Amino acid sequence: MSAFGIGINTQGTEAGKIRGIQKEIACACWFTSQGKPTPYMIKFKDDNDEIQTVKEIFVKYMEQKKYSGIPSLEYLCNIVINNIQHEVKLIFFQDECKWIMTFL
């Protein structure tokens, strides 16, 4: 702790803007006994308007964030689409019960 209190009470800070190409997704998830969702399958429309299903999701970490004041859970993941691995963020907006994916 510094002499002026800088760096304390930072639990509710903003995460800023969401960067990258955003896609709305449908997400099947499993809830732990503590109520935290863990994604295990997603579906989204690709650039050709075809629905892609992704079952290979490897979660690296999850952290709680706020985007525009909306509490969110952000998952950094590796996913496999058409045998190509991609690093993405899956973001769950808790108040809206809505998922998005951003390609990094």
ABEGO torsion letter per residue (X at the ends): XBAAGBGBGAAABBAEBBBEBBBBBBBBBBBBAAGBBBBABBBBBBAAGBBBBBABBBBABBBBBBBGGBBBBBBBBBBBBGGBBBBBBBBBBAAAGBBBBBBX
